[in-house]
């Protein structure tokens, strides 16, 4: 099953999806999403004099919240004309033909009165994560060029903001089920099973046999991305409990 791609979806002035709005699917999903929250805080001026000559130090001036809080989302996207492209973009030889679809969301458009230009509202949507806001900044770096000077690869860093602070909640898994794409072992939550540490001279076959999984060493190698099971780095952490589905496919052969 192909991995779901993150999308940028154009919204109207009321932050509702536009029927004729632009939707852009990213070429590669971001590796990380950074969400930051900020309140606008000011320190009130204190004009009262301190009889001891210490200015306003004798007053317990409290900080005050001014206006609304702000939430920001930062992410990095990659584009490459040599990677598989959607049908409409096949044959692209300049990566800027791909990144211009993202630049659309920072380009001011005529407002409702056709006199003021503002950037469109946009939703970043990826699985259960969504963020509605305005693109504050976009930075594009051209990383790789063809012999005739055409940019072939680019990274795009986006910063989005919304004038509010709201709680982010992930989608809950059904009772008794593992998260999507994660195979649980004996009902243990992901990340709670201890990893085994390889000693100098250890082999994967030997470590698996010591845990009673000698017949599953190939599945263990596949699950951990190990190419040479006889050459382990000292201190390397290995999950010796491969997913049941993977162990069944390989069958210890």
C-alpha positions in Angstrom: 0.0 0.0 0.0 1.4 3.4 -1.0 2.0 5.8 1.8 -0.6 8.7 2.0 0.8 12.0 0.8 0.5 15.2 2.7 -1.5 17.9 0.9 -1.8 21.7 0.8 -5.5 22.7 0.3 -6.7 26.2 -0.4 -9.3 27.6 1.9 -11.6 30.6 1.7 -11.6 33.6 4.0 -13.7 31.7 6.5 -11.2 28.8 6.5 -13.5 26.5 4.7 -12.4 24.4 1.7 -13.0 26.2 -1.6 -14.9 24.3 -4.2 -12.6 25.6 -6.9 -9.6 25.9 -4.7 -6.1 24.5 -5.4 -5.0 21.3 -3.9 -1.3 20.2 -4.1 0.0 16.8 -3.0 3.6 16.9 -1.9 6.2 14.7 -3.7 7.9 13.5 -0.5 6.3 13.6 2.9 8.2 15.8 5.4 10.5 14.0 7.9 9.4 16.2 10.8 6.7 18.8 11.7 7.5 21.5 14.2 4.6 23.2 15.9 5.3 26.2 18.2 2.9 28.2 20.4 3.3 31.8 21.5 1.3 34.3 23.6 1.8 38.0 23.3 2.9 39.2 26.7 3.7 42.7 27.8 5.2 44.1 31.0 3.1 47.1 32.1 4.9 50.3 32.7 4.9 51.3 36.4 5.1 55.0 37.0 5.0 54.7 40.8 8.2 55.9 42.5 10.0 53.9 45.2 10.7 56.0 48.2 14.0 54.2 48.6 15.2 55.5 45.2 14.9 52.2 43.5 12.6 53.3 40.7 9.7 50.9 40.2 11.3 47.9 41.9 9.0 48.3 44.8 5.9 47.5 42.7 4.8 44.0 41.8 4.0 44.7 38.2 2.5 41.5 36.6 2.8 40.6 33.0 -0.4 40.8 30.9 -1.7 38.8 28.0 -2.4 41.0 25.0 -4.5 40.0 22.0 -4.6 36.4 20.7 -2.0 33.6 20.9 -0.3 32.4 17.8 0.4 28.8 16.6 3.1 28.2 14.0 3.9 25.2 11.8 7.3 24.7 10.2 8.2 21.9 7.7 10.5 21.1 4.9 9.5 19.5 1.6 11.7 18.0 -1.1 11.2 18.0 -4.9 13.1 16.1 -7.5 12.4 15.8 -11.2 14.3 12.4 -11.4 11.8 10.9 -8.9 8.5 9.4 -10.0 6.1 12.2 -10.9 2.3 12.4 -11.3 1.1 12.1 -14.9 0.4 15.8 -15.2 4.1 16.6 -14.3 5.9 13.9 -16.3 8.6 15.2 -18.5 9.4 18.1 -16.2 13.0 19.1 -16.5 13.2 22.2 -14.2 12.3 21.5 -10.5 10.7 25.0 -10.2 7.8 23.7 -12.3 7.1 21.5 -9.2 7.8 24.0 -6.5 5.7 26.8 -8.1 2.6 24.8 -7.0 3.7 25.4 -3.4 4.6 29.0 -4.1 1.0 29.6 -5.1 0.1 29.6 -1.4 2.4 32.5 -0.5 1.4 34.6 -3.5 -1.1 37.4 -2.5 -4.5 37.1 -4.4 -7.2 39.8 -4.8 -9.5 39.9 -1.7 -13.3 40.0 -1.7 -13.2 43.7 -2.5 -10.7 43.2 -5.4 -8.7 46.1 -4.0 -6.6 44.4 -1.3 -4.2 41.5 -2.0 -3.8 38.8 0.6 -2.3 35.3 0.5 -4.8 32.5 0.5 -5.7 30.6 3.6 -4.4 27.0 3.4 -4.7 23.8 5.2 -1.8 21.4 5.6 -3.3 17.9 5.8 -1.5 14.7 6.5 -3.4 11.7 8.0 -4.9 12.8 11.2 -2.8 16.0 11.4 -4.2 19.2 10.0 -3.2 22.9 10.3 -5.2 25.8 9.0 -3.4 29.1 8.5 -1.5 31.5 6.3 1.9 30.9 4.8 4.2 33.4 6.4 7.4 32.5 4.6 8.8 30.2 2.0 12.5 29.4 1.4 13.5 27.5 -1.6 17.0 26.0 -2.0 18.1 24.6 -5.4 20.3 21.6 -4.6 21.3 19.9 -7.8 21.8 21.1 -11.4 22.0 19.4 -14.8 25.1 19.9 -17.1 23.2 22.7 -18.9 22.3 24.5 -15.7 18.7 23.4 -15.0 17.8 22.9 -11.3 16.7 19.3 -10.8 16.2 19.1 -7.0 15.0 21.6 -4.4 14.1 21.8 -0.8 11.3 24.1 0.3 10.9 25.3 3.9 7.5 26.6 4.8 6.4 28.5 7.9 2.6 28.8 8.5 0.7 30.6 11.3 -2.8 30.9 12.7 -4.0 33.5 15.1 -5.1 31.1 17.8 -3.9 28.4 20.1 -5.8 25.1 20.0 -5.1 21.6 21.4 -3.8 19.1 18.9 -5.2 15.6 19.3 -4.2 12.5 17.3 -6.6 9.9 16.0 -7.1 7.1 18.5 -6.7 3.4 17.5 -9.5 1.0 18.0 -9.3 -1.1 21.1 -6.9 -4.0 20.8 -5.4 -2.9 17.5 -1.9 -1.7 16.8 -1.3 1.7 15.2 -1.4 1.8 11.3 1.7 0.3 9.9 3.0 -1.0 13.2 2.9 -4.7 14.1 2.6 -5.2 17.9 4.2 -8.2 19.6 2.1 -9.9 22.3 0.0 -6.8 22.7 3.0 -4.7 23.8 2.8 -1.0 22.8 5.4 0.0 20.2 8.7 1.1 21.7 8.2 -0.8 25.0 10.1 -4.0 24.0 13.7 -4.0 25.0 16.4 -4.0 22.3 19.4 -6.3 22.5 22.9 -4.8 22.3 25.4 -6.4 20.1 28.8 -7.1 21.7 32.1 -7.1 19.7 32.2 -10.2 17.5 28.5 -11.0 17.9 26.6 -12.4 15.0 22.9 -12.0 14.4 22.4 -15.7 14.2 24.0 -16.2 17.5 22.0 -13.4 19.2 18.8 -14.7 17.8 19.5 -18.3 18.9 20.3 -17.0 22.5 16.8 -15.6 22.6 15.2 -18.7 21.2 14.5 -17.2 17.8 17.3 -18.9 15.9 15.0 -20.0 13.1 13.8 -16.4 12.6 17.2 -14.7 12.1 16.4 -13.7 8.5 13.2 -12.0 9.5 15.1 -10.2 12.3 17.7 -9.0 9.8 15.0 -7.7 7.5 13.1 -6.0 10.3 16.3 -4.2 11.4 17.7 -3.4 8.0 20.8 -5.5 8.5 22.6 -6.5 5.3 25.4 -8.5 6.8 24.3 -10.6 9.8 27.9 -11.7 10.6 29.2 -8.1 10.8 27.5 -6.2 13.7 28.8 -3.0 15.1 29.6 -3.2 18.9 26.8 -1.5 20.8 24.3 -1.9 17.9 20.7 -2.1 19.2 18.6 -4.9 17.6 15.0 -5.9 17.9 15.1 -9.6 18.2 11.3 -10.0 18.0 10.3 -9.5 14.4 6.7 -8.9 13.4 4.7 -12.1 13.1 3.7 -11.3 9.6 7.3 -10.8 8.5 8.5 -13.9 10.2 5.7 -15.9 8.5 6.6 -14.5 5.0 10.3 -15.4 5.4 9.7 -18.6 7.4 13.2 -18.8 8.7 14.5 -20.1 5.4 
